[in-house]
Amino acid sequence: MQVRIDAEQCEGHGRCQVTAPEVFRLDAEGYGQVAVDDVPEEYRAPVERAIRLCPKQAIMWVRE
């Protein structure tokens, strides 16, 4: 499964990277980026938590 961050919504709070560092990283300005192409099943729960904790609701699953 894939996840994405809406760059227009992200304000750089960094909760995604703290919650799921295996999946998210911060760019040079501190904004969230997805660090993997596909989210391994073992990281699904931390990604779900990052989605819930994002103050701007900028993180979402990509449905194909």
mmCIF file of the C-alpha atoms, coordinates in Angstrom:
data_MODEL
# 
_entry.id   MODEL 
# 
loop_
_atom_site.group_PDB 
_atom_site.id 
_atom_site.type_symbol 
_atom_site.label_atom_id 
_atom_site.label_alt_id 
_atom_site.label_comp_id 
_atom_site.label_asym_id 
_atom_site.label_entity_id 
_atom_site.label_seq_id 
_atom_site.pdbx_PDB_ins_code 
_atom_site.Cartn_x 
_atom_site.Cartn_y 
_atom_site.Cartn_z 
_atom_site.occupancy 
_atom_site.B_iso_or_equiv 
_atom_site.pdbx_formal_charge 
_atom_site.auth_seq_id 
_atom_site.auth_comp_id 
_atom_site.auth_asym_id 
_atom_site.auth_atom_id 
_atom_site.pdbx_PDB_model_num 
ATOM 1  C CA . MET A 1 1  ? 0.000  0.000  0.000  1.00 0.00 ? 1  MET A CA 1 
ATOM 2  C CA . GLN A 1 2  ? 1.147  3.536  -0.660 1.00 0.00 ? 2  GLN A CA 1 
ATOM 3  C CA . VAL A 1 3  ? 0.835  6.698  1.378  1.00 0.00 ? 3  VAL A CA 1 
ATOM 4  C CA . ARG A 1 4  ? 1.304  10.310 0.391  1.00 0.00 ? 4  ARG A CA 1 
ATOM 5  C CA . ILE A 1 5  ? 1.625  13.717 1.994  1.00 0.00 ? 5  ILE A CA 1 
ATOM 6  C CA . ASP A 1 6  ? -0.201 16.669 0.478  1.00 0.00 ? 6  ASP A CA 1 
ATOM 7  C CA . ALA A 1 7  ? 2.602  19.229 0.235  1.00 0.00 ? 7  ALA A CA 1 
ATOM 8  C CA . GLU A 1 8  ? 0.063  22.073 0.040  1.00 0.00 ? 8  GLU A CA 1 
ATOM 9  C CA . GLN A 1 9  ? -1.396 21.074 3.433  1.00 0.00 ? 9  GLN A CA 1 
ATOM 10 C CA . CYS A 1 10 ? 1.781  20.065 5.299  1.00 0.00 ? 10 CYS A CA 1 
ATOM 11 C CA . GLU A 1 11 ? 2.986  22.702 7.766  1.00 0.00 ? 11 GLU A CA 1 
ATOM 12 C CA . GLY A 1 12 ? 6.072  20.817 8.932  1.00 0.00 ? 12 GLY A CA 1 
ATOM 13 C CA . HIS A 1 13 ? 4.950  19.752 12.403 1.00 0.00 ? 13 HIS A CA 1 
ATOM 14 C CA . GLY A 1 14 ? 7.043  16.561 12.030 1.00 0.00 ? 14 GLY A CA 1 
ATOM 15 C CA . ARG A 1 15 ? 4.656  14.230 13.831 1.00 0.00 ? 15 ARG A CA 1 
ATOM 16 C CA . CYS A 1 16 ? 4.688  11.814 10.900 1.00 0.00 ? 16 CYS A CA 1 
ATOM 17 C CA . GLN A 1 17 ? 8.455  11.358 11.072 1.00 0.00 ? 17 GLN A CA 1 
ATOM 18 C CA . VAL A 1 18 ? 8.397  10.938 14.848 1.00 0.00 ? 18 VAL A CA 1 
ATOM 19 C CA . THR A 1 19 ? 5.542  8.423  14.672 1.00 0.00 ? 19 THR A CA 1 
ATOM 20 C CA . ALA A 1 20 ? 6.750  6.352  11.686 1.00 0.00 ? 20 ALA A CA 1 
ATOM 21 C CA . PRO A 1 21 ? 10.411 7.184  10.945 1.00 0.00 ? 21 PRO A CA 1 
ATOM 22 C CA . GLU A 1 22 ? 10.731 4.087  8.743  1.00 0.00 ? 22 GLU A CA 1 
ATOM 23 C CA . VAL A 1 23 ? 8.147  5.573  6.367  1.00 0.00 ? 23 VAL A CA 1 
ATOM 24 C CA . PHE A 1 24 ? 8.465  9.361  6.696  1.00 0.00 ? 24 PHE A CA 1 
ATOM 25 C CA . ARG A 1 25 ? 11.344 11.820 6.698  1.00 0.00 ? 25 ARG A CA 1 
ATOM 26 C CA . LEU A 1 26 ? 11.615 15.589 6.815  1.00 0.00 ? 26 LEU A CA 1 
ATOM 27 C CA . ASP A 1 27 ? 13.066 17.637 3.981  1.00 0.00 ? 27 ASP A CA 1 
ATOM 28 C CA . ALA A 1 28 ? 15.611 20.443 4.436  1.00 0.00 ? 28 ALA A CA 1 
ATOM 29 C CA . GLU A 1 29 ? 12.851 22.886 5.430  1.00 0.00 ? 29 GLU A CA 1 
ATOM 30 C CA . GLY A 1 30 ? 11.264 20.442 7.886  1.00 0.00 ? 30 GLY A CA 1 
ATOM 31 C CA . TYR A 1 31 ? 8.291  19.367 5.775  1.00 0.00 ? 31 TYR A CA 1 
ATOM 32 C CA . GLY A 1 32 ? 7.192  15.731 5.674  1.00 0.00 ? 32 GLY A CA 1 
ATOM 33 C CA . GLN A 1 33 ? 8.073  13.413 2.817  1.00 0.00 ? 33 GLN A CA 1 
ATOM 34 C CA . VAL A 1 34 ? 7.304  9.768  2.186  1.00 0.00 ? 34 VAL A CA 1 
ATOM 35 C CA . ALA A 1 35 ? 10.561 7.778  2.290  1.00 0.00 ? 35 ALA A CA 1 
ATOM 36 C CA . VAL A 1 36 ? 9.270  4.489  0.807  1.00 0.00 ? 36 VAL A CA 1 
ATOM 37 C CA . ASP A 1 37 ? 7.412  3.522  -2.365 1.00 0.00 ? 37 ASP A CA 1 
ATOM 38 C CA . ASP A 1 38 ? 5.268  0.870  -0.671 1.00 0.00 ? 38 ASP A CA 1 
ATOM 39 C CA . VAL A 1 39 ? 4.483  0.722  3.042  1.00 0.00 ? 39 VAL A CA 1 
ATOM 40 C CA . PRO A 1 40 ? 5.390  -2.703 4.466  1.00 0.00 ? 40 PRO A CA 1 
ATOM 41 C CA . GLU A 1 41 ? 2.539  -4.311 6.411  1.00 0.00 ? 41 GLU A CA 1 
ATOM 42 C CA . GLU A 1 42 ? 4.476  -4.093 9.696  1.00 0.00 ? 42 GLU A CA 1 
ATOM 43 C CA . TYR A 1 43 ? 4.437  -0.268 9.424  1.00 0.00 ? 43 TYR A CA 1 
ATOM 44 C CA . ARG A 1 44 ? 0.716  0.027  8.673  1.00 0.00 ? 44 ARG A CA 1 
ATOM 45 C CA . ALA A 1 45 ? -0.231 0.764  12.313 1.00 0.00 ? 45 ALA A CA 1 
ATOM 46 C CA . PRO A 1 46 ? 2.372  3.546  12.791 1.00 0.00 ? 46 PRO A CA 1 
ATOM 47 C CA . VAL A 1 47 ? 1.278  5.126  9.487  1.00 0.00 ? 47 VAL A CA 1 
ATOM 48 C CA . GLU A 1 48 ? -2.364 4.992  10.607 1.00 0.00 ? 48 GLU A CA 1 
ATOM 49 C CA . ARG A 1 49 ? -1.310 6.748  13.812 1.00 0.00 ? 49 ARG A CA 1 
ATOM 50 C CA . ALA A 1 50 ? 0.636  9.386  11.829 1.00 0.00 ? 50 ALA A CA 1 
ATOM 51 C CA . ILE A 1 51 ? -2.469 9.996  9.709  1.00 0.00 ? 51 ILE A CA 1 
ATOM 52 C CA . ARG A 1 52 ? -4.554 10.546 12.859 1.00 0.00 ? 52 ARG A CA 1 
ATOM 53 C CA . LEU A 1 53 ? -1.934 12.782 14.507 1.00 0.00 ? 53 LEU A CA 1 
ATOM 54 C CA . CYS A 1 54 ? -1.319 15.082 11.533 1.00 0.00 ? 54 CYS A CA 1 
ATOM 55 C CA . PRO A 1 55 ? -2.776 18.459 12.572 1.00 0.00 ? 55 PRO A CA 1 
ATOM 56 C CA . LYS A 1 56 ? -3.473 19.420 8.952  1.00 0.00 ? 56 LYS A CA 1 
ATOM 57 C CA . GLN A 1 57 ? -4.718 15.991 7.812  1.00 0.00 ? 57 GLN A CA 1 
ATOM 58 C CA . ALA A 1 58 ? -2.106 16.113 5.057  1.00 0.00 ? 58 ALA A CA 1 
ATOM 59 C CA . ILE A 1 59 ? -1.331 12.366 5.084  1.00 0.00 ? 59 ILE A CA 1 
ATOM 60 C CA . MET A 1 60 ? -3.479 9.854  3.263  1.00 0.00 ? 60 MET A CA 1 
ATOM 61 C CA . TRP A 1 61 ? -3.441 6.352  1.860  1.00 0.00 ? 61 TRP A CA 1 
ATOM 62 C CA . VAL A 1 62 ? -3.275 6.126  -1.926 1.00 0.00 ? 62 VAL A CA 1 
ATOM 63 C CA . ARG A 1 63 ? -6.152 3.984  -3.152 1.00 0.00 ? 63 ARG A CA 1 
ATOM 64 C CA . GLU A 1 64 ? -5.645 2.357  -6.522 1.00 0.00 ? 64 GLU A CA 1 
# 
